[in-house]
Amino acid sequence: MPETSENKAEKYLDLGHTEAENHAKAQEKLYEEHVERTTSVTRVLSEFFKTNLLGFTIHYLKSRFGPRHPYQAYPRYGDSGVYQMQSSIPTREAISVALLSDWGSDTDESDAVAHLVARYAPDYSVHLGDVYFVGTPKEVEENFTAPHASWYYGASGSLALSGNHEMYSNGDAFFQQLLPAMYVCEGEVRKTQQAGFFCLENDHWRVIGLDTGYTSVGRPFLEVLSPPDCHLRTEQLDWLRDVVRLGDPTDQRGIVFLSHHPNVSSFRDDYFKPGEQLCELLGEADRPVVWFWGHDHRLVVYHMAQNRKGVRAFGRCIGHGGMPVETRLPKKATDTEKIMYYDRRIRKTIGRHTLGYNGFVLLHFRQEKLVAEYRDLEDTRVLEEEWVVDTKNGQLDWNVTYALPELTIRT
């Protein structure tokens, strides 16, 4: 039976966040592909377990108890991981960076978003993590490296961060297959991405990709007693301090952090530890930053906040790249109060599920000004905001230049 658009989306409805369930889904998908090649019968998950339990068990146990891929950090092969931003079109007034998160789902929606990104032809494209279901080589291939894959590779660079789903397979495909396909251009030289974090910079801004994925998955039993906190590993902290020189008091350029996991969330667990580590490196609790993340499958603009002893951040959740987009309100009124804008528009309904609009963010760097343009898969400008940095003190002047009325939260 040919897979329709709704069939593709349904694979991800009610998908939990446990490693076992995602491994089951990955194995189910492989089995269903086999069934399609041999018969016209569609198997349900319960029958799949009866017929393919051994394959799932081997797949799951190998990842759960097998070794994690060795951590890769800079300097590696003479690469510092810090790159000067450059425009691929000299006549452009700004350098553009497309941000997509939770995009690697191989759905019609993810394809539509990627094709729209291609129409804008940004200088850089960045995936903020999560290749579904468990970041296997086949899933990386289908989304990023196959000839028919729809991921847009920027002319000046294309980079990737790890989410928790890549680590459900111990990060092997992420480090061995996805990173080698990513790159940054320095002049005419193309450099392959060597680690799961990076820094793009110019005279006014620094865009720093953080690796929160590697420490987002624990080991069986131990993670119950000590849940993963997505902390930044020592290698990454050393790089931020010694190579990026994040705590240099003479460097007051604007800072944009990118990560997969949220510094603040009104819907699931937030992860405050990376923000606290960054604040220690910066040495300035009152220095504002801009922070984009995914993980939650929705578009949410949070009020500026400091989570515990972390950095003061303009937090933006953009986990609506390819997965079914959720539109429910937070359960607690106090969580709703953290939100400034939330795209709860309903695009379609599948069964009892109401799904929102997938999309991406296009950043434009024009000297001191950073403009963030949020677009959905129908090319509607959902929201636009801007920051202007004062490079004398690192402070940010922020305002919203456009927002759809539907983004107002209605309780």
C-alpha positions in Angstrom: 0.0 0.0 0.0 1.6 3.3 -1.0 2.4 5.6 1.9 0.2 8.7 1.9 0.9 12.1 3.6 -1.4 11.2 6.5 0.3 7.7 6.8 3.6 9.4 7.2 2.3 11.9 9.8 0.5 9.2 11.7 3.8 7.4 12.4 4.7 10.2 14.8 1.4 10.8 16.5 1.5 9.9 20.2 5.2 9.1 19.8 6.6 9.1 23.3 10.1 10.2 24.3 11.4 6.9 25.6 14.3 5.2 23.8 12.6 1.8 23.7 9.5 3.2 22.0 11.5 5.0 19.4 13.6 1.9 18.7 10.3 0.0 18.3 9.1 2.5 15.8 12.3 2.4 13.8 12.2 -1.4 13.6 8.5 -1.2 12.7 9.2 1.1 9.8 11.8 -1.3 8.5 9.4 -4.2 8.8 6.6 -2.3 7.1 8.9 -1.5 4.2 9.6 -5.2 3.8 5.9 -6.0 3.9 5.2 -3.4 1.2 7.8 -5.1 -1.1 6.2 -8.5 -0.5 2.5 -8.1 0.1 -0.2 -5.5 0.4 -0.9 -6.2 4.0 -0.3 -3.4 6.5 0.7 -4.7 9.9 -0.1 -3.0 13.2 2.4 -2.5 15.9 1.1 -5.4 18.0 1.4 -7.8 15.1 4.8 -6.4 14.4 6.0 -7.3 17.9 4.7 -10.9 17.4 6.6 -11.3 14.1 9.7 -9.2 14.6 10.4 -9.1 18.3 13.8 -10.6 17.9 14.9 -7.8 15.5 13.7 -5.1 17.8 15.3 -6.7 20.9 18.7 -6.9 19.2 18.4 -3.4 17.9 17.4 -2.0 21.3 19.9 -3.9 23.4 22.8 -3.2 21.1 22.2 0.6 21.5 21.3 0.6 25.1 24.2 -1.4 26.3 26.7 -0.9 23.5 29.5 1.7 23.6 28.6 5.3 22.8 30.5 6.8 19.8 33.7 8.6 21.1 33.2 12.3 21.6 34.7 14.5 18.9 36.0 17.9 19.9 38.2 20.7 18.5 41.0 21.2 17.6 40.5 18.3 15.2 42.6 18.0 12.0 43.8 21.6 12.5 40.2 22.9 12.7 39.3 25.3 15.5 35.5 25.1 14.9 35.3 29.0 14.7 34.4 30.3 11.3 34.0 33.7 9.7 30.5 34.2 8.3 30.5 34.9 4.6 27.8 35.7 2.1 27.4 33.4 -0.9 26.1 36.3 -3.0 28.3 39.4 -2.7 25.5 41.8 -3.6 23.5 40.8 -0.5 23.3 43.3 2.3 22.9 40.6 4.9 24.1 37.2 5.7 21.3 34.7 6.1 21.1 31.5 8.2 18.1 29.1 8.1 17.4 27.3 11.4 15.4 24.0 11.4 14.8 21.7 14.3 13.2 18.3 14.7 13.1 18.3 10.9 14.5 14.8 10.2 11.2 13.0 10.0 11.1 12.3 6.2 7.5 13.5 6.0 5.7 15.6 3.3 5.8 18.4 5.8 9.5 18.3 6.3 10.0 18.1 2.5 7.8 21.2 2.1 9.7 23.1 4.6 13.1 22.2 3.1 11.9 23.1 -0.4 10.7 26.5 0.9 14.1 27.1 2.5 15.7 26.3 -0.9 13.6 29.1 -2.4 15.2 31.6 -0.1 18.7 30.2 -0.7 20.2 31.2 2.7 23.9 31.3 3.0 23.9 28.8 5.8 21.5 26.0 6.9 21.6 24.5 10.4 19.7 21.5 11.8 19.2 21.8 15.6 18.8 18.1 16.1 16.6 15.0 16.1 16.6 12.5 13.2 13.7 10.1 13.7 13.2 7.6 15.0 16.6 6.8 16.4 19.1 8.4 14.1 20.1 5.2 12.3 22.3 5.3 9.1 19.2 4.7 7.0 17.3 7.6 8.6 20.2 9.9 8.1 20.5 8.9 4.5 16.8 9.4 3.8 16.7 12.9 5.3 20.2 14.3 4.4 22.5 12.3 2.2 20.5 10.4 -0.4 20.2 11.9 -3.9 16.4 12.4 -3.3 16.9 13.8 0.3 15.3 17.3 0.6 17.7 18.9 3.1 19.0 22.2 1.8 22.7 22.7 1.9 23.7 26.4 2.2 26.2 27.7 -0.3 28.4 29.0 2.6 27.8 26.2 4.9 25.5 23.5 6.4 25.8 22.4 10.0 24.2 20.0 12.4 23.6 19.6 16.1 22.7 16.4 17.9 19.4 15.8 19.6 18.5 12.9 21.9 17.2 10.8 19.0 20.6 10.7 17.4 22.0 9.4 20.6 19.4 6.6 20.8 21.7 4.8 18.4 24.7 5.9 20.4 25.5 8.7 18.0 27.2 6.4 15.4 25.3 7.7 12.4 25.5 11.3 13.5 29.3 11.3 13.9 30.1 8.9 11.1 27.6 9.8 8.4 25.9 13.1 9.1 28.8 15.3 10.2 30.9 14.2 7.2 28.2 15.6 5.0 28.1 18.9 6.8 30.6 21.7 6.0 31.6 25.4 6.3 33.2 27.4 3.5 36.2 29.7 4.4 36.9 31.6 1.2 37.1 28.9 -1.4 38.0 26.2 1.1 35.3 23.8 2.2 35.8 22.4 5.7 33.9 19.3 6.9 32.2 19.7 10.3 34.5 17.9 12.8 32.5 18.1 16.0 28.9 18.5 17.2 29.3 22.2 18.1 30.7 25.2 16.3 30.9 29.0 16.1 30.0 31.3 13.2 31.0 34.9 13.7 31.4 38.3 12.1 32.3 41.8 13.5 28.9 42.2 15.3 27.5 38.7 16.1 28.5 35.2 17.2 26.3 32.2 16.5 27.4 29.4 18.8 26.0 25.9 18.2 26.0 23.8 21.5 26.0 20.1 21.9 23.4 19.1 24.4 22.5 15.8 22.7 25.5 13.8 23.8 24.6 14.0 27.4 20.9 13.8 26.9 20.6 10.0 27.1 21.7 7.9 30.1 22.2 4.2 30.7 19.5 1.8 31.8 18.5 2.0 35.5 21.1 4.7 36.2 19.1 7.3 34.4 16.2 6.7 36.7 18.4 7.6 39.7 20.2 10.4 37.9 18.2 11.7 34.9 20.4 13.2 32.1 20.8 17.0 32.4 22.2 17.7 29.0 25.3 19.4 30.5 28.1 20.6 28.3 31.0 18.2 28.4 34.4 19.4 29.6 35.8 19.3 26.1 33.1 21.7 24.9 33.5 24.0 27.9 37.3 24.2 27.3 36.7 25.1 23.7 34.2 27.8 24.6 36.6 29.3 27.2 40.0 28.9 25.4 39.1 29.0 21.6 35.9 30.9 21.4 37.0 33.0 24.4 33.4 33.4 25.6 34.4 35.2 28.8 36.6 37.8 27.1 35.4 41.1 28.6 36.6 43.1 25.6 34.4 41.1 23.2 30.9 42.5 23.4 29.4 41.2 20.2 25.9 39.9 20.2 25.6 36.2 21.1 23.1 33.7 19.6 23.1 30.2 21.1 21.7 27.2 19.3 20.9 23.9 20.9 18.5 21.0 20.6 17.3 21.0 24.3 15.4 23.9 25.8 16.8 26.3 28.4 13.1 27.0 29.4 10.0 24.9 28.6 6.3 25.3 29.5 5.5 21.8 28.2 8.2 19.3 29.2 11.4 19.3 31.3 13.7 22.2 30.8 17.5 21.8 31.1 19.0 24.6 33.2 22.5 23.1 33.5 23.9 24.3 30.2 22.6 27.8 30.9 24.4 27.9 34.2 27.6 26.6 32.7 27.4 29.3 30.0 26.7 32.0 32.6 29.9 31.0 34.5 31.9 31.3 31.3 30.5 34.6 30.4 31.0 36.0 33.9 28.1 38.3 33.5 24.7 37.3 34.7 23.1 40.4 33.2 24.5 39.9 29.7 21.5 39.1 27.5 21.7 36.4 24.7 19.4 35.1 22.0 18.8 31.3 22.3 17.0 29.1 19.7 16.2 25.4 20.5 13.9 22.6 19.5 12.8 19.4 21.3 9.3 20.6 21.9 7.4 20.2 18.6 5.9 23.7 18.4 6.7 27.3 17.8 6.9 29.3 21.0 8.4 32.7 21.8 9.2 33.0 25.5 9.6 36.1 27.6 13.2 37.0 28.4 14.1 34.8 31.4 16.9 33.6 33.6 16.4 30.0 34.5 17.9 29.5 38.0 21.5 30.7 37.8 21.7 30.6 34.0 22.1 33.3 31.3 19.4 35.9 30.6 17.9 34.7 27.4 15.4 35.6 24.7 14.3 31.9 24.4 12.7 30.7 21.2 11.4 27.1 20.6 11.4 26.1 16.9 10.9 22.4 17.1 8.3 22.5 14.3 10.5 21.6 11.4 9.1 18.2 10.4 7.3 16.4 13.2 3.5 16.8 13.8 3.1 20.2 15.5 1.4 20.3 18.9 -1.0 23.2 19.8 -2.1 22.4 23.3 -1.8 25.0 26.1 0.5 24.2 29.1 -1.1 22.4 32.0 -0.2 25.1 34.5 -1.2 28.8 34.4 2.3 29.7 35.6 3.8 27.9 32.6 1.5 29.8 30.3 2.7 33.1 31.8 6.2 32.4 30.5 5.0 32.6 26.9 4.9 35.7 24.8 3.8 34.2 21.4 2.6 30.7 20.6 1.5 29.5 17.2 -1.6 27.5 18.0 -3.2 27.7 14.5 -4.7 24.4 13.4 -3.6 23.2 9.9 -5.4 19.8 9.8 -6.9 17.1 12.0 -6.0 13.4 11.9 -8.3 11.4 14.1 -8.4 13.1 17.5 -5.2 15.0 16.8 -5.2 18.6 15.8 -1.9 19.5 14.1 -0.3 22.9 13.7 1.9 24.5 11.1 5.5 23.3 10.4 8.1 25.9 9.6 11.5 27.3 10.0 13.4 30.5 11.0 15.5 32.7 8.7 18.0 34.9 10.4 19.4 38.0 8.7 22.6 39.5 10.0 22.9 43.2 9.0 25.8 44.7 10.9 24.5 45.5 14.4 21.0 44.2 13.6 19.7 40.7 13.7 16.3 40.0 12.1 14.5 36.7 12.8 11.8 35.9 10.2 9.5 33.0 11.1 7.8 31.3 8.2 5.5 28.3 7.9 5.4 25.7 5.2 2.9 27.7 3.2 5.3 30.6 3.2 3.3 32.7 5.6 5.3 35.2 7.6 4.2 34.2 11.1 6.4 36.5 13.1 9.3 38.8 12.7 11.5 40.3 15.4 14.8 42.1 15.6 17.7 42.7 18.0 20.2 45.5 17.8 23.5 44.9 19.7 25.5 47.6 21.3 29.1 46.3 20.8 30.3 48.6 23.6 28.5 46.7 26.3 26.8 43.7 24.7 23.3 44.8 25.5 20.5 44.0 23.1 17.6 46.3 22.0 14.7 44.1 21.0 11.3 44.6 19.3 8.7 42.7 17.3 8.1 44.1 13.9 5.3 41.8 12.8 3.1 39.1 14.4 0.0 37.3 13.2 -3.0 38.1 15.5 -3.5 34.3 15.9 -0.3 34.1 17.9 -2.1 35.6 20.9 -2.6 33.0 23.5 -6.2 32.3 24.2 -7.0 30.4 27.3 
